[in-house]
Amino acid sequence: MDDSVYEVAAEGMIEVLKKIPESEFRVQLSPRHNTILHIASEFGQIDSVQWILMLPSCSSLLQCLNLNGDTPLHLAAREGHLEVVEALVCKERELHADIETGVGADKEMLIRMTNKGKNTALHEAVRYGHYEVVMLLIKEDPDFTYGANDSGITPLYMAVEGGFTAAVKLIIEKSSTSPSYNGLMGRTALHAAVICNDIERGDLEIVKLLLEKSEKSVAYLRSKDGKKTALHIASFHHRTEIVEKILSHSPGCREQVDDKGNNIFHFAMMKEGDDDFNPSSYFFNYWLRLRGLINKKNAQGNTPIHLLSLKQILDFEFVRMHMVDKKAYNNEDLTAYDIILRAKEDNSEKKDEIQRLFELAMTEDICSFWEKEIKGRERKKERKEYISQLQKQGETHLIVSAFITTVTFAAGFTLLGGYKEDDGKAILSKKAAFRAFVVTDTIAMVSSLCAVFLHFFMTLHKRGKFLEKHLLWAFIFTRVAMGAMAIAFATGLYAVLPHSSGLSVLTCILCSCFFLSIAVEYCKFWRGTISGMLGKLIAGEAKWGE
């Protein structure tokens, strides 16, 4: 196809189009074998399309295919050009109605034609959300059941997967025949509605539509990947409203399991990271309050409570419920309690909490049960308060450490006595007092910087043992920095003051009083405190492990 002809078709230059011989409309092809009618339809040039459809050869152009197997109707529907789609469909209807001449009567209806991907024009319109085009195509041929394309996807499945509620309603309500529910990997449209569920997008309404308008068996259909039903998927994603809706429609599907023997309760335990959902909420559903369902074993012999321990799900009500068999063994002869004992500790600290729940739930004396529960909550509260106290202390110490770091860093570059003009070295560099000043100032700066570093890491953890250890070491570094800073101050003044003057000696004596105050304070208070903190570090977290 000449570039000039391509531009004429794409831009709708109808006057130039009329000068092209009719024989050229079938011969002129683009690299993808699009005819002039294909291009005009794709670009939505309604005037050009209507003029071409008046040509005697338009019947062959209507059903002409490009390299992808697309008709002009496919391209117009894909781009959402309603007027073009309507013109093409109306012309095709006229040709089929011409019974006497038989023009096009033996050909497949244009609206039902599929491309190489087995997509009809309706597939294309639904995929890209062109509601008015979808409505027109369904109204034009309500008796046709649109099958799946090469990917196994029907227009209904496509509309559900995209959250296109209006199109789902239209396909279900306006089609005179029951629409196909097939989809990708053997899933149904109901599977897609559950997987793509978004309350704000309206997919819950789609689920209701599919259940109300479809056959009863739709809730029992299982996907090819894992033999999962829509109920299993809804349970995995913790879509409680959808679970209730499916059970109210088809309560018998609660008995179904996947290819690994997992039922609705197993799937509820599989998803990690959703702390807002408790599987015990299913106990409020009439169809799920049965021991056989709650204690069902899968292929590994795991009941739902085994998975609760494996995934470390903190659900007190589920563990406490008397209908739950906490002594059930899996294929490895392990109970749920055995699994949580062997589990590795995680950062969320759920392991100890779940272990305590099992121990409380298996206690025979109910009074003892609640007594331990109350004590456990009190210990947890005390622990949180203690950690909060450590964090506040760390914040206060951080200010002191940062101040010392700033002062000593500045003192290192504003040296006493100044610098020599010839070589830039310190004037007092040969004095012993000055050298003592430099060394102690460096010690103070490095020690305080280490304390700041430890305080920074304290913000990343919430474990009591970690905070105690880092706070103690940060405290020690800060005290060393304070002592070194006092010595640096004394030696600095001693270096610049006349040695014959009593002022230099007095300065050193006054600075030494700082160390005297440290000794007094240590004897009165800090000896016991530091010893206690060291004792806690050695003993570990025995207090919290009880």
Protein Blocks (a to p, Z undefined) as FASTA:
>chain_A
ZZklmmmmmnopaklmmmpcfklmmmmccfkopafklmmmmnopaklmmmmmmpmklmmm
mmpccfkopafklmmmmnopaklmmmmmmmmmmmmmmmmnopoklpccfklpccfkopaf
klmmmmnopaklmmmmmmmmmmbccdddfkopafklmmmmnopaklmmmmmmmpmbdcdf
bdeehiafklmmmmmgcfknopmmmmmmmmmmmcfklmmpccfehpaafklmmmmnopak
lmmmmmmmmmmlmmpccfkopafklmmmmpghiakbcfklmmmpmklmcfklmmpccfko
pafklmmmmnopacfklmmpmklcfkbccfkopafklmmmmpccdfkommmmmmmmmmmm
mpmblmlmmmmmmmmmmmmmmmmmmmmmmmmmmmmmmmmmmmmmmmmmmmmmmcghiaaf
klopafklmpmklmmmmmmmmmmmmmmmmmmmmmmmmmmpcbfklmmmmmmmmmmmmmmm
mmmmmmmmmmmmmmmpcfkbmklmmmmmmmmmmmmmmmmmmmmmmmmmmmmmmmmmmnop
mlmmZZ
